[in-house]
Amino acid sequence: MIGLRTGDRAPAASLGGVRQTATFGALCRGPDGGRGEERRGERGRAIGHIARGWMREKKKRGTRTERSSETRHRGPEMGGGGQQPEPGSSLYTWDEVQKHNHRRDKWLVINRKVYNITDWATRHPGGVRVISHYAGEDATDAFHAFHPEPEFVRKFLKPLLIGELAPSEPSLDRQKNAAIVQDFRALRERVEKEGLFRTDPLFFCLYLGHILLLEALALLVLWYWGSGWIQTLLCAVILTTAQSQAGWLQHDFGHLSVFKKSRWNHLVHKFIIGHLKGASANWWNHRHFQHHAKPNIFSKDPDVNMLHTLVLGNTQPVEVRMIRSDDLAWSMSYYLRYFYCYVPYYGFFGSIALVTFVRFLESHWFVWVTQMNHIPMDIDHEKHQDWLTMQLVATCNIEQSFFNDWFSGHLNFQIEHHLFPTMPRHNYWRAAPMVRAVCEKHGIPYQVKSLWRGFSDIVSSLKKSGDLWLDAYLHK
């Protein structure tokens, strides 16, 4: 009748000038068991009065929650103040927020809203570390960069909301450049309006098709010409090409840049990285998203940290849990398929030797391509820069050509990829002029190199690091 069950506690209401709290069952029964028309009438009026008050309060809370949900990623103006806080919400300063950046105490800010992620961080689908890297900071741009379905994600944020920034507080922390942030968010709105986040299905179908064709061609070589040394070398080169290109394709699905629904991206990602490459999707997600969140930053970007080759004690094995049972099943399917196809030609140990050689060739392809955009750039401790500046000082581009696009999986547009991780890669070239214009406006270096210059810069950068270490070691 009024949405209250027997035994439910109703909100406090004024009965005859006295503040009381009642339950539905007690009001119905009364002290004399509910006898008498007059007493029943009084109880009926009391129930109606309490129910109306309860419904009004429920409606008020719902309205407040609805208003507090941000629907635009651009957010308030970047200068001090921003929008007015919701009535009755807790207000915080940046000094207060920044105190909560510890392992067991984590707050972050999205669109001026303050969230306590301490207990929820371990359940974060992208991993506990990537979200923890933004504890005590404004995470607005990172939030929109990683989530293609922000409205869906906000449902998980609502229970974590504890307040918002005080009106006197700026929208950005640690003296970040408000003009740069505002122009970047305007840029993001522009690329969205121009449809640069829309996928061309034919592009990815053809890309997957050419990988499967290469896999079939490698087997065809052995079937038709046998398993001699020349044929084996040719087979290894073809398999290396297929594996490298599958690596770029799994990267697309891992970044949720193909399908509109995240779950479809995750499913195909598991197929490509698991069945076509024999690796773990979960492991890749947990490491790679950290790299994008804080590129080239010590202790936050795993690409510039030492790998956990061994796990010891009771805590580390839990923290490094990155390979799940479903990932293991997908990976095993790759090796079952591989041995089924190649054991008839090379035997068991010969097949192991072949796949090891293919991995050796593929690793060089992967490392040279991925590190030519990062190793020569700035590698340092956390500086708490805005999203645009942080990504630009850690990345550079390689000149565009059909070969460079194919050879690098479009990671020659590393700048655009880092700024917009969920953008389909076939649209990077369209976004590049707009990004360059914003960088030129604010004096942020936008570096573009030739492929060979990118490779040589890796060597010169490593030599410089070695020289600095030797000098520091000899003169310590």
C-alpha positions as CSV (number, residue, x, y, z in Angstrom):
1,M,0.0,0.0,0.0
2,I,2.7,2.5,1.0
3,G,5.9,0.6,0.4
4,L,6.6,-0.3,4.1
5,R,6.8,-4.0,5.2
6,T,5.8,-5.2,8.7
7,G,8.8,-4.6,10.9
8,D,10.3,-1.9,8.6
9,R,11.3,1.3,10.4
10,A,9.7,4.4,9.0
11,P,11.2,7.9,9.1
12,A,10.6,9.9,12.2
13,A,7.3,12.0,11.9
14,S,5.5,14.4,14.1
15,L,2.5,12.9,15.9
16,G,0.6,15.3,18.1
17,G,3.7,17.6,18.4
18,V,5.9,14.7,19.7
19,R,8.8,13.4,17.6
20,Q,8.4,9.6,17.4
21,T,9.8,6.6,15.4
22,A,7.4,3.7,14.7
23,T,7.1,0.5,12.8
24,F,4.3,-0.5,10.5
25,G,3.3,-3.5,12.7
26,A,3.2,-1.5,15.9
27,L,1.0,1.2,14.4
28,C,-1.5,-1.4,13.1
29,R,-1.8,-3.4,16.3
30,G,-1.7,-0.7,19.0
31,P,-1.6,-1.4,22.8
32,D,-5.1,-2.9,22.9
33,G,-4.7,-5.2,19.9
34,G,-6.4,-2.8,17.4
35,R,-9.9,-2.6,18.9
36,G,-12.1,0.4,18.4
37,E,-13.0,2.5,15.4
38,E,-11.6,5.7,16.8
39,R,-8.2,4.2,17.6
40,R,-8.0,2.7,14.1
41,G,-8.8,6.0,12.6
42,E,-6.0,7.7,14.5
43,R,-3.6,5.0,13.5
44,G,-4.7,5.3,9.8
45,R,-4.0,9.0,9.8
46,A,-0.6,8.4,11.5
47,I,0.4,5.8,9.0
48,G,-0.6,8.2,6.1
49,H,1.4,11.0,7.7
50,I,4.5,8.9,8.2
51,A,4.3,7.4,4.7
52,R,3.9,10.8,3.0
53,G,7.0,12.1,4.9
54,W,8.9,9.0,4.0
55,M,8.1,9.3,0.3
56,R,9.0,13.0,0.3
57,E,12.4,12.3,1.9
58,K,13.0,9.4,-0.6
59,K,12.1,11.7,-3.5
60,K,14.4,14.4,-2.2
61,R,17.3,12.0,-1.8
62,G,16.8,10.7,-5.3
63,T,16.8,14.2,-6.8
64,R,20.0,15.0,-5.0
65,T,21.7,11.8,-6.3
66,E,20.4,12.5,-9.8
67,R,21.8,16.1,-9.8
68,S,25.1,14.9,-8.5
69,S,25.7,12.6,-11.4
70,E,27.9,14.4,-14.0
71,T,26.9,13.8,-17.6
72,R,29.5,15.8,-19.4
73,H,33.2,15.0,-19.3
74,R,34.1,18.7,-19.8
75,G,33.1,19.5,-16.3
76,P,33.1,22.9,-14.6
77,E,35.3,25.8,-15.6
78,M,39.0,25.2,-14.8
79,G,39.5,28.4,-12.6
80,G,38.8,28.6,-8.9
81,G,35.3,27.9,-7.7
82,G,33.6,25.9,-10.4
83,Q,30.0,24.9,-9.9
84,Q,28.1,25.2,-6.6
85,P,28.1,22.2,-4.4
86,E,24.9,20.1,-3.7
87,P,23.1,21.2,-0.5
88,G,24.1,19.0,2.4
89,S,27.2,17.4,0.7
90,S,30.5,17.3,2.4
91,L,33.1,19.8,1.2
92,Y,36.8,19.2,0.9
93,T,39.9,21.1,0.1
94,W,42.8,19.8,-2.1
95,D,45.0,19.6,1.0
96,E,42.5,17.2,2.5
97,V,42.2,15.1,-0.6
98,Q,45.9,14.8,-1.1
99,K,46.4,13.3,2.3
100,H,44.4,10.3,1.2
101,N,47.0,8.8,-1.2
102,H,48.2,5.8,0.8
103,R,47.9,2.1,0.2
104,R,45.0,1.7,2.7
105,D,43.5,5.2,2.3
106,K,42.7,6.4,-1.2
107,W,40.6,9.3,-2.4
108,L,40.4,10.7,-5.9
109,V,38.5,13.5,-7.7
110,I,36.4,13.3,-10.9
111,N,34.6,16.4,-12.1
112,R,35.0,18.0,-8.7
113,K,33.3,15.0,-7.0
114,V,35.4,13.3,-4.3
115,Y,35.3,9.5,-4.1
116,N,36.7,7.1,-1.5
117,I,38.1,4.2,-3.5
118,T,40.0,2.5,-0.6
119,D,37.9,-0.6,-0.3
120,W,36.7,-0.8,-3.9
121,A,40.1,-0.4,-5.6
122,T,40.9,-4.1,-5.3
123,R,37.7,-4.8,-7.3
124,H,38.5,-2.3,-10.1
125,P,38.3,-4.2,-13.4
126,G,41.4,-2.4,-14.7
127,G,43.4,-3.5,-11.7
128,V,44.1,-2.0,-8.3
129,R,47.3,-0.3,-9.3
130,V,46.1,1.8,-12.2
131,I,43.3,3.5,-10.2
132,S,45.6,3.8,-7.1
133,H,48.1,5.8,-9.1
134,Y,45.6,8.7,-9.1
135,A,44.9,8.6,-5.3
136,G,44.9,12.1,-4.0
137,E,44.7,13.6,-7.5
138,D,42.2,14.8,-10.1
139,A,41.5,11.8,-12.3
140,T,38.9,13.4,-14.6
141,D,40.9,13.1,-17.9
142,A,42.2,9.7,-17.1
143,F,38.6,8.5,-16.3
144,H,37.3,9.6,-19.7
145,A,40.4,8.3,-21.5
146,F,40.0,4.7,-20.3
147,H,36.2,4.3,-20.2
148,P,34.3,4.2,-23.5
149,E,31.0,3.7,-21.5
150,P,31.2,6.4,-18.8
151,E,27.5,6.3,-17.9
152,F,27.8,2.6,-17.2
153,V,30.8,3.2,-15.0
154,R,29.2,6.0,-13.0
155,K,26.8,3.4,-11.5
156,F,29.8,2.0,-9.7
157,L,31.0,5.4,-8.6
158,K,27.8,6.5,-6.9
159,P,28.3,4.4,-3.7
160,L,31.8,5.7,-3.4
161,L,30.9,9.4,-3.5
162,I,31.7,11.1,-0.2
163,G,31.4,14.8,-1.2
164,E,32.9,17.4,-3.5
165,L,35.5,20.1,-3.6
166,A,34.7,23.3,-1.8
167,P,33.5,26.2,-4.0
168,S,36.7,28.1,-3.2
169,E,38.9,25.3,-4.4
170,P,40.1,25.1,-8.1
171,S,39.1,22.2,-10.2
172,L,42.7,21.1,-10.7
173,D,45.3,20.0,-8.2
174,R,48.9,21.0,-7.8
175,Q,49.0,24.1,-10.0
176,K,48.2,22.2,-13.2
177,N,47.7,24.5,-16.2
178,A,44.0,25.3,-16.4
179,A,44.2,26.6,-20.0
180,I,45.9,23.5,-21.3
181,V,43.3,21.2,-19.5
182,Q,40.4,23.3,-20.9
183,D,41.7,23.2,-24.4
184,F,42.4,19.5,-24.3
185,R,38.9,18.8,-23.1
186,A,37.5,21.0,-25.9
187,L,39.7,18.9,-28.3
188,R,38.2,15.7,-27.0
189,E,34.7,17.0,-27.5
190,R,35.7,18.0,-31.0
191,V,37.1,14.6,-32.0
192,E,34.0,12.9,-30.5
193,K,31.7,15.2,-32.6
194,E,33.7,14.4,-35.7
195,G,33.2,10.7,-35.2
196,L,36.8,9.7,-34.6
197,F,35.8,7.2,-31.9
198,R,33.6,5.3,-34.4
199,T,35.0,2.1,-35.7
200,D,35.3,0.9,-39.3
201,P,34.4,-2.9,-38.9
202,L,35.9,-3.7,-42.4
203,F,39.4,-2.5,-41.3
204,F,39.5,-4.9,-38.3
205,C,38.0,-7.8,-40.3
206,L,40.6,-7.4,-43.0
207,Y,43.3,-7.1,-40.4
208,L,42.3,-10.3,-38.6
209,G,41.9,-12.0,-42.0
210,H,45.5,-11.2,-43.1
211,I,46.8,-12.7,-39.8
212,L,44.9,-15.9,-40.3
213,L,46.1,-16.0,-43.9
214,L,49.7,-15.7,-42.7
215,E,49.2,-18.6,-40.2
216,A,47.8,-20.8,-43.0
217,L,50.6,-19.8,-45.4
218,A,53.3,-20.9,-42.9
219,L,51.7,-24.4,-42.7
220,L,51.2,-24.4,-46.5
221,V,55.0,-23.9,-47.0
222,L,55.8,-27.0,-44.9
223,W,53.0,-29.1,-46.4
224,Y,54.0,-28.3,-50.0
225,W,57.8,-28.0,-49.9
226,G,58.7,-29.9,-46.8
227,S,60.6,-29.0,-43.6
228,G,64.1,-28.3,-44.9
229,W,66.3,-25.4,-43.6
230,I,65.2,-22.8,-46.1
231,Q,61.5,-23.8,-45.8
232,T,61.8,-23.6,-42.0
233,L,63.4,-20.2,-42.1
234,L,60.6,-19.0,-44.4
235,C,58.0,-20.5,-42.1
236,A,59.6,-18.8,-39.1
237,V,59.6,-15.4,-40.8
238,I,55.9,-15.8,-41.8
239,L,55.0,-16.9,-38.2
240,T,56.9,-14.0,-36.7
241,T,55.0,-11.6,-39.0
242,A,51.7,-13.2,-38.0
243,Q,52.6,-13.0,-34.3
244,S,53.7,-9.4,-34.4
245,Q,50.5,-8.3,-36.3
246,A,48.4,-10.3,-33.8
247,G,50.1,-8.4,-31.1
248,W,49.0,-5.1,-32.6
249,L,45.5,-6.3,-33.1
250,Q,45.1,-7.6,-29.5
251,H,46.3,-4.2,-28.4
252,D,43.2,-2.6,-30.2
253,F,40.7,-4.9,-28.5
254,G,42.5,-4.6,-25.2
255,H,42.0,-0.8,-25.3
256,L,38.3,-1.3,-26.0
257,S,38.6,0.6,-29.2
258,V,36.7,-1.7,-31.6
259,F,33.3,-2.6,-30.2
260,K,30.9,-0.2,-28.5
261,K,30.3,-2.7,-25.7
262,S,33.3,-3.4,-23.5
263,R,32.4,-7.1,-23.0
264,W,32.7,-7.8,-26.7
265,N,36.2,-6.2,-26.8
266,H,37.2,-8.3,-23.8
267,L,36.0,-11.5,-25.4
268,V,37.8,-11.0,-28.7
269,H,40.9,-9.7,-26.9
270,K,41.0,-13.0,-25.0
271,F,40.7,-14.9,-28.3
272,I,43.5,-13.0,-30.0
273,I,46.1,-12.7,-27.2
274,G,45.2,-16.1,-25.8
275,H,44.4,-18.4,-28.8
276,L,46.5,-16.6,-31.5
277,K,49.5,-15.6,-29.2
278,G,49.4,-17.8,-26.1
279,A,49.5,-14.9,-23.6
280,S,47.2,-13.7,-20.8
281,A,44.7,-10.9,-21.4
282,N,44.4,-10.1,-17.7
283,W,48.1,-9.8,-17.3
284,W,48.4,-7.5,-20.3
285,N,45.5,-5.3,-19.1
286,H,46.9,-4.8,-15.6
287,R,50.4,-3.9,-16.9
288,H,49.5,-1.9,-20.0
289,F,46.8,0.4,-18.5
290,Q,49.4,1.4,-15.8
291,H,51.7,2.4,-18.6
292,H,49.1,4.6,-20.2
293,A,48.0,6.1,-16.9
294,K,51.5,7.2,-15.9
295,P,53.9,6.8,-18.8
296,N,57.6,6.8,-18.1
297,I,57.0,7.5,-14.4
298,F,59.1,5.5,-12.0
299,S,57.2,3.1,-9.6
300,K,54.0,3.7,-11.6
301,D,54.8,2.7,-15.2
302,P,55.7,-1.1,-15.2
303,D,57.5,-0.6,-18.5
304,V,60.3,1.3,-16.8
305,N,60.3,-0.9,-13.6
306,M,61.8,-4.4,-13.0
307,L,59.5,-7.3,-13.6
308,H,58.3,-9.5,-10.7
309,T,60.2,-12.6,-11.9
310,L,59.8,-14.3,-8.5
311,V,57.1,-13.9,-5.8
312,L,57.8,-14.4,-2.2
313,G,56.0,-14.4,1.2
314,N,52.3,-14.1,1.8
315,T,51.6,-10.7,0.3
316,Q,53.4,-10.5,-3.1
317,P,51.8,-13.6,-4.6
318,V,48.4,-12.0,-4.0
319,E,49.4,-8.6,-5.4
320,V,50.9,-10.1,-8.6
321,R,47.9,-12.3,-9.4
322,M,47.5,-11.4,-13.0
323,I,46.8,-14.7,-14.8
324,R,43.3,-16.0,-14.3
325,S,42.0,-19.5,-15.0
326,D,40.2,-18.4,-18.2
327,D,43.4,-16.7,-19.4
328,L,45.2,-20.0,-18.8
329,A,42.7,-21.9,-20.9
330,W,43.0,-19.5,-23.8
331,S,46.8,-19.7,-23.7
332,M,46.7,-23.5,-23.5
333,S,44.5,-23.5,-26.6
334,Y,47.3,-21.7,-28.5
335,Y,49.9,-24.3,-27.6
336,L,47.6,-27.3,-28.3
337,R,46.9,-25.9,-31.7
338,Y,50.5,-25.1,-32.4
339,F,51.8,-28.6,-31.4
340,Y,49.0,-30.2,-33.3
341,C,50.0,-28.4,-36.5
342,Y,53.9,-28.6,-36.2
343,V,54.7,-31.8,-34.3
344,P,54.1,-33.9,-37.5
345,Y,56.8,-31.9,-39.3
346,Y,59.4,-31.3,-36.5
347,G,58.5,-33.6,-33.6
348,F,58.0,-32.3,-30.1
349,F,61.4,-30.8,-29.4
350,G,61.8,-29.5,-32.9
351,S,58.5,-27.7,-32.5
352,I,59.7,-26.1,-29.2
353,A,62.9,-24.9,-31.0
354,L,60.8,-23.4,-33.8
355,V,58.5,-21.5,-31.5
356,T,61.4,-20.3,-29.4
357,F,63.1,-18.9,-32.6
358,V,59.8,-17.2,-33.6
359,R,59.5,-15.6,-30.2
360,F,63.1,-14.4,-30.4
361,L,62.4,-12.7,-33.8
362,E,59.1,-11.3,-32.6
363,S,60.5,-9.8,-29.4
364,H,63.0,-7.7,-31.4
365,W,60.2,-6.4,-33.6
366,F,58.0,-5.6,-30.6
367,V,60.7,-3.9,-28.5
368,W,62.2,-1.7,-31.2
369,V,58.7,-0.5,-32.3
370,T,57.3,0.1,-28.9
371,Q,60.4,1.7,-27.3
372,M,61.3,4.1,-30.1
373,N,58.4,6.2,-28.9
374,H,59.3,6.1,-25.2
375,I,62.9,5.3,-24.3
376,P,64.3,8.5,-25.8
377,M,61.7,10.6,-24.0
378,D,61.6,12.0,-20.5
379,I,61.7,9.2,-17.8
380,D,61.4,10.6,-14.3
381,H,59.6,10.5,-11.0
382,E,56.0,11.7,-10.6
383,K,55.5,15.4,-11.5
384,H,51.7,15.6,-11.3
385,Q,51.3,17.1,-14.7
386,D,48.1,17.6,-16.6
387,W,47.0,14.7,-19.0
388,L,48.2,16.4,-22.2
389,T,51.6,17.5,-20.9
390,M,52.3,14.2,-19.2
391,Q,51.6,12.2,-22.3
392,L,53.5,14.5,-24.7
393,V,56.8,14.6,-22.6
394,A,56.7,10.7,-22.5
395,T,55.8,10.0,-26.2
396,C,56.7,10.9,-29.7
397,N,55.5,10.0,-33.2
398,I,57.1,8.3,-36.2
399,E,56.4,9.6,-39.7
400,Q,53.3,8.2,-41.5
401,S,53.5,5.9,-44.4
402,F,51.7,2.7,-45.4
403,F,54.6,0.6,-44.3
404,N,55.1,2.4,-41.0
405,D,51.4,2.2,-40.2
406,W,51.4,-1.6,-40.9
407,F,54.9,-2.3,-39.4
408,S,54.1,-0.5,-36.1
409,G,50.3,-1.3,-35.9
410,H,49.7,2.5,-36.1
411,L,51.8,3.0,-33.0
412,N,53.8,5.5,-35.1
413,F,50.9,7.8,-33.9
414,Q,51.9,7.1,-30.3
415,I,50.9,10.7,-29.1
416,E,47.3,10.4,-30.4
417,H,47.1,6.8,-29.0
418,H,48.2,7.9,-25.5
419,L,45.9,10.9,-25.5
420,F,42.9,8.9,-26.7
421,P,43.5,5.2,-25.9
422,T,40.0,4.1,-26.9
423,M,40.1,5.8,-30.3
424,P,40.3,3.2,-33.3
425,R,43.7,3.4,-34.7
426,H,42.6,4.0,-38.3
427,N,41.5,7.5,-37.1
428,Y,44.8,8.6,-35.5
429,W,45.9,10.4,-38.6
430,R,42.8,12.5,-38.6
431,A,43.3,13.6,-35.0
432,A,47.0,14.3,-35.4
433,P,46.7,17.9,-36.9
434,M,44.2,18.9,-34.2
435,V,46.5,17.6,-31.4
436,R,49.5,19.4,-33.0
437,A,47.6,22.7,-33.1
438,V,46.8,22.5,-29.4
439,C,50.4,21.7,-28.6
440,E,51.7,24.6,-30.7
441,K,49.3,27.0,-28.9
442,H,50.7,26.1,-25.5
443,G,54.4,25.6,-26.5
444,I,54.4,21.8,-25.9
445,P,56.9,19.9,-28.1
446,Y,55.2,17.6,-30.6
447,Q,58.0,15.4,-31.9
448,V,57.8,13.5,-35.2
449,K,60.8,11.4,-36.3
450,S,61.7,9.0,-39.2
451,L,61.6,5.3,-38.4
452,W,65.4,5.0,-38.6
453,R,65.8,8.1,-36.4
454,G,63.5,6.5,-33.8
455,F,65.6,3.3,-33.8
456,S,68.9,5.2,-33.5
457,D,67.5,7.3,-30.6
458,I,67.0,4.2,-28.6
459,V,70.7,3.3,-28.8
460,S,71.9,6.8,-28.1
461,S,69.4,7.2,-25.2
462,L,70.7,3.9,-23.6
463,K,74.3,5.0,-24.2
464,K,73.6,8.3,-22.4
465,S,72.0,6.5,-19.5
466,G,75.0,4.1,-19.2
467,D,77.4,7.0,-19.3
468,L,75.5,8.8,-16.5
469,W,75.5,5.7,-14.4
470,L,79.2,5.1,-14.9
471,D,80.0,8.7,-14.0
472,A,77.9,8.5,-10.9
473,Y,79.4,5.2,-9.9
474,L,83.0,6.3,-10.4
475,H,82.5,9.6,-8.6
476,K,80.1,8.6,-5.8
